[in-house]
Amino acid sequence: MANQRTDTKGAAGGTVKVTLMKSPIGFKRNQLAVVRGMGLLRIRHSVVLKDTPSTRGMIHKVRHLVEVSE
């Protein structure tokens, strides 16, 4: 349990805002699945997600399609 990160930023802390900037059409099918899994529906649609290692991995997988702000 020593490797767990604890957030003390309050209710709004520990989140990232992800915006779909480019269409996943023409890219690998699993990248479309990642985009849909994050809840992004269309270009310029934004969602606020918890800042977890799994979310960061999803963002890294489609980093060429999305824009991230903290």
Sine and cosine of phi, psi and omega as CSV:
sin_phi,cos_phi,sin_psi,cos_psi,sin_omega,cos_omega
0.00,0.00,-0.05,1.00,-0.05,-1.00
-0.95,0.30,-0.31,0.95,-0.04,-1.00
-1.00,-0.01,-0.03,1.00,-0.02,-1.00
-0.97,0.23,0.64,-0.77,0.01,-1.00
-1.00,-0.07,0.69,-0.72,0.05,-1.00
-0.92,-0.38,0.76,-0.65,0.02,-1.00
-0.99,-0.11,0.75,-0.66,0.04,-1.00
-0.84,-0.54,0.55,0.84,-0.08,-1.00
-1.00,-0.02,-0.06,1.00,-0.01,-1.00
0.99,-0.13,-0.23,-0.97,-0.11,-0.99
-0.93,0.38,-0.65,0.76,-0.07,-1.00
-1.00,0.05,-0.21,0.98,-0.04,-1.00
-0.96,0.28,0.33,-0.94,0.03,-1.00
0.97,0.22,0.48,0.88,0.01,-1.00
-0.78,-0.62,0.38,-0.92,0.10,-0.99
-0.76,-0.65,0.58,-0.81,0.06,-1.00
-0.98,-0.19,0.83,-0.56,-0.05,-1.00
-0.89,-0.45,0.76,-0.65,-0.01,-1.00
-0.84,-0.54,0.77,-0.64,0.06,-1.00
-0.98,0.21,0.88,-0.48,-0.06,-1.00
-0.95,-0.30,-0.33,0.94,-0.06,-1.00
-0.65,-0.76,0.57,-0.82,-0.03,-1.00
-0.94,0.34,0.65,-0.76,0.06,-1.00
-0.98,0.18,0.00,1.00,0.04,-1.00
-0.90,0.44,0.74,-0.67,0.00,-1.00
1.00,-0.07,-0.10,1.00,0.06,-1.00
-0.97,-0.25,0.07,-1.00,-0.03,-1.00
-0.86,0.51,0.53,-0.85,-0.07,-1.00
-0.89,0.45,-0.54,0.84,0.00,-1.00
-0.93,0.36,-0.42,0.91,0.06,-1.00
-0.94,0.33,-0.59,0.81,0.11,-0.99
-0.89,0.46,-0.65,0.76,0.02,-1.00
-0.89,0.45,-0.62,0.79,0.03,-1.00
-0.92,0.40,-0.69,0.72,0.02,-1.00
-0.87,0.49,-0.72,0.69,0.02,-1.00
-0.92,0.40,-0.59,0.81,0.02,-1.00
-0.91,0.42,-0.47,0.88,0.06,-1.00
-0.99,0.16,-0.17,0.99,0.03,-1.00
1.00,-0.05,0.20,0.98,0.00,-1.00
-1.00,0.10,0.79,-0.62,-0.13,-0.99
-0.96,-0.29,-0.55,0.84,-0.08,-1.00
-0.45,-0.89,0.17,-0.99,0.01,-1.00
-0.89,0.45,0.65,-0.76,-0.06,-1.00
0.93,0.37,0.25,0.97,0.11,-0.99
-1.00,0.07,0.71,-0.70,-0.04,-1.00
-0.89,-0.45,0.55,-0.83,0.12,-0.99
-0.70,-0.71,0.46,-0.89,0.07,-1.00
-0.96,-0.30,0.85,-0.53,-0.05,-1.00
-0.87,-0.50,0.43,-0.90,0.10,-0.99
-0.91,0.42,0.62,-0.78,0.01,-1.00
-1.00,0.07,1.00,0.05,0.01,-1.00
-0.86,-0.50,0.28,-0.96,0.05,-1.00
-0.86,0.51,-0.58,0.82,0.01,-1.00
-0.93,0.35,-0.62,0.79,0.05,-1.00
-0.91,0.41,-0.66,0.75,0.04,-1.00
-0.89,0.46,-0.59,0.81,0.05,-1.00
-0.91,0.41,-0.64,0.77,0.05,-1.00
-0.90,0.43,-0.68,0.73,0.02,-1.00
-0.88,0.47,-0.67,0.74,0.00,-1.00
-0.89,0.45,-0.60,0.80,-0.02,-1.00
-0.90,0.44,-0.57,0.82,-0.06,-1.00
-0.86,-0.51,0.55,0.84,-0.08,-1.00
-0.88,0.48,-0.38,0.93,0.01,-1.00
-0.99,0.15,-0.14,0.99,-0.04,-1.00
-0.94,-0.34,-0.33,0.95,-0.12,-0.99
-0.86,-0.51,0.27,-0.96,0.12,-0.99
-0.84,-0.55,0.70,-0.72,-0.08,-1.00
-0.88,-0.47,0.72,-0.69,0.15,-0.99
-0.75,-0.66,0.54,-0.84,-0.12,-0.99
-0.99,-0.13,0.00,0.00,0.00,0.00
